[in-house]
Amino acid sequence: MKGPQLIPAHGPSPWGGIFGKLRKFSTYESETKDFPMIRKCLFPVAGYGTRFLPATKAMPKEILPIVNKPLVQYGVEEAAEAGIHEFGFVTGRGKRALEDHFDISYELEHQIAGSGKEDLLTSIRDLIDNNSFAFTRQNEMKGLGHAILTGRNLMSDNPFAVVLADDFCVAPEGEDGVLTQMVKLYNQFRCSIVAIEEVPADETHKYGVIAGESMKDGLYRITDMVEKPAPEDAPSNLAIIGRYILTPDIFEILENTPPGKNGEVQITDALLEQAKNGCVLAYQFKGQRFDCGSIDGFVEATNYVYENVYKKGK
């Protein structure tokens, strides 16, 4: 497998007109009609969670607890920290518990009133009171690209974030969360951005993998993307993880993206088309990711939160 493929800047800039656009975009540091800020976040949560059966037979995987909070709540809190207040969920059958979790439980609050346990609901009640939550259903499992397209009615014609709750991300002590890091980049460049990390060569078949031109340390302009390549076919070891910022033109591209690998509509195919017609950036985020789509990763995340958050009273 090749290492990270970086296009050297010999002669004229390979950016051409695109680089000029990026320089122009970087002057927009506040919200305007033409360049809105990131206010919305989409959570594709329609999957079956089969690797966690039988636990997920009657409970959404995203509701399984990492210590004392559901997995999905950590993703919502990360997005809220980034200044996002409108959340959309693309769900499926058997996911009603997600809607209930992000709704007020008057009966439960009445039951614990005066018991000294009211603080146990503070974090989720604060989220409910200060944000809006909307839900739509994905009737068929046709890939991440299809799930994102299904959420179009929740995102409207606005740039938006996408969080895959399976990827539980933590930032270094005192640093911005991963989505906050990405929103700050979006405020400079006003284009789609994907989060990436280096993965072992023998694991590229699990991810979308990018090749790109290095702009600065940890930031690349994407020139190629391959969905779940074999190690010998991977253009690099820089893998896309479950954090995206997408501009609204992605929806029209997804509508015209034919099914790809495994007969699914792949977001990587749509992003590559977007990159060819404009610009998509890949950002090697600062922090640590736990793959909570696997049992091993879920246990590692639980141990991390217990030792570094729960025991310290954070």
C-alpha positions, -999 to 999 in steps of 0.1 A, spaced: 0 0 0 12 35 -8 17 61 19 -3 94 19 -3 105 -17 6 142 -18 7 161 -51 39 182 -53 33 219 -62 57 221 -92 51 249 -116 16 264 -117 -6 256 -87 -27 225 -93 -55 244 -76 -60 267 -105 -91 288 -99 -101 267 -69 -72 281 -49 -84 316 -56 -119 307 -44 -105 293 -12 -86 325 -6 -117 345 -11 -138 322 11 -113 325 39 -121 362 43 -157 353 55 -154 350 92 -191 357 100 -225 346 87 -239 361 56 -268 352 33 -245 336 8 -223 320 34 -243 307 63 -227 292 94 -231 256 104 -263 254 125 -276 219 117 -264 184 122 -276 151 107 -273 118 125 -279 87 103 -291 62 129 -312 37 109 -287 7 112 -297 -25 128 -267 -29 152 -264 -66 144 -229 -69 160 -245 -61 194 -273 -87 192 -291 -97 213 -287 -64 232 -300 -44 201 -330 -67 194 -354 -42 211 -331 -13 218 -313 10 192 -275 6 194 -272 44 197 -290 42 230 -266 17 245 -248 35 274 -212 46 276 -212 46 314 -243 68 322 -251 84 288 -264 69 256 -237 67 229 -256 91 206 -258 118 234 -221 123 233 -223 131 196 -251 156 202 -231 172 229 -200 175 207 -222 192 180 -238 215 205 -203 225 217 -196 235 181 -226 260 181 -251 237 164 -286 238 177 -308 220 152 -305 182 150 -320 158 125 -321 120 128 -325 96 100 -341 66 118 -357 32 109 -380 7 125 -375 1 162 -358 34 168 -386 51 188 -364 52 219 -342 78 202 -372 101 199 -382 95 235 -346 102 248 -346 137 232 -380 145 245 -392 157 280 -403 128 303 -427 146 326 -436 114 344 -400 107 353 -393 143 363 -423 142 385 -413 109 400 -378 121 411 -388 156 421 -377 163 456 -357 130 458 -323 147 454 -318 130 421 -329 158 399 -293 166 388 -292 132 371 -313 145 343 -296 179 340 -274 172 310 -302 158 288 -328 184 299 -303 211 290 -300 197 256 -337 194 251 -344 229 263 -317 246 242 -320 227 209 -345 213 184 -348 177 174 -365 163 142 -368 128 129 -374 112 95 -374 75 85 -351 57 60 -373 30 46 -345 11 29 -309 6 38 -291 18 7 -259 32 22 -247 63 40 -252 84 9 -288 74 7 -293 80 44 -279 116 41 -301 122 11 -331 110 31 -324 137 56 -325 165 30 -359 177 43 -344 182 77 -313 201 66 -330 223 39 -306 242 17 -280 249 44 -245 236 50 -246 210 77 -226 186 98 -230 148 98 -221 128 128 -219 90 128 -225 81 165 -205 49 162 -174 70 160 -170 83 196 -144 111 195 -126 128 223 -103 158 221 -71 164 241 -76 180 275 -85 217 271 -88 214 233 -118 220 210 -140 190 202 -135 174 167 -166 190 152 -156 224 166 -122 220 149 -140 213 117 -165 242 120 -136 266 124 -121 253 92 -154 256 74 -156 293 85 -124 298 67 -129 278 35 -167 274 30 -165 239 14 -172 203 23 -148 188 49 -142 152 60 -124 141 91 -96 116 86 -71 96 106 -42 73 98 -52 36 100 -30 4 98 -25 -8 62 -44 -40 68 -76 -20 78 -81 2 48 -108 -22 36 -130 -9 64 -130 28 54 -132 53 26 -96 63 19 -84 96 4 -55 109 -16 -48 146 -17 -26 176 -19 -12 188 14 -22 224 21 -7 226 56 0 202 84 -30 178 87 -51 195 60 -55 182 24 -73 191 -7 -89 158 -18 -79 145 -53 -92 109 -50 -113 88 -27 -117 50 -28 -144 32 -8 -131 3 13 -100 -5 -9 -79 -36 -4 -45 -26 11 -28 -30 -23 -53 -7 -39 -55 20 -12 -42 54 -23 -30 61 12 -36 51 48 -57 83 55 -92 70 63 -125 90 66 -142 87 99 -177 97 110 -175 135 110 -184 155 79 -193 191 71 -212 192 38 -224 220 16 -260 217 3 -251 209 -33 -242 174 -21 -279 166 -22 -282 171 -60 -250 151 -65 -264 123 -43 -296 122 -64 -275 115 -94 -250 91 -78 -256 55 -89 -252 27 -65 -216 18 -60 -198 -8 -38 -222 -34 -24 -251 -18 -44 -252 11 -20 -252 49 -26 -217 58 -13 -211 93 1 -175 89 -10 -186 88 -47 -206 119 -42 -178 137 -24 -154 128 -52 -177 143 -77 -180 174 -56 -142 176 -53 -138 174 -91 -162 203 -96 -150 224 -67 -132 215 -35 -134 191 -7 -110 191 22 -98 163 45 -87 172 80 -66 151 102 -83 159 135 -67 164 169 -81 138 193 -88 101 197 -116 80 180 -132 49 195 -150 26 170 -181 19 190 -196 0 161 -174 -29 174 -177 -45 208 -140 -40 215 -142 -3 206 -173 1 227 -156 -14 257 -125 8 252 -147 39 250 -166 29 282 -133 24 301 -120 57 288 -151 76 299 -152 59 333 -116 67 341 -113 101 326 -148 116 329 -171 98 353 -146 92 381 -133 128 379 -169 141 381 -167 159 347 
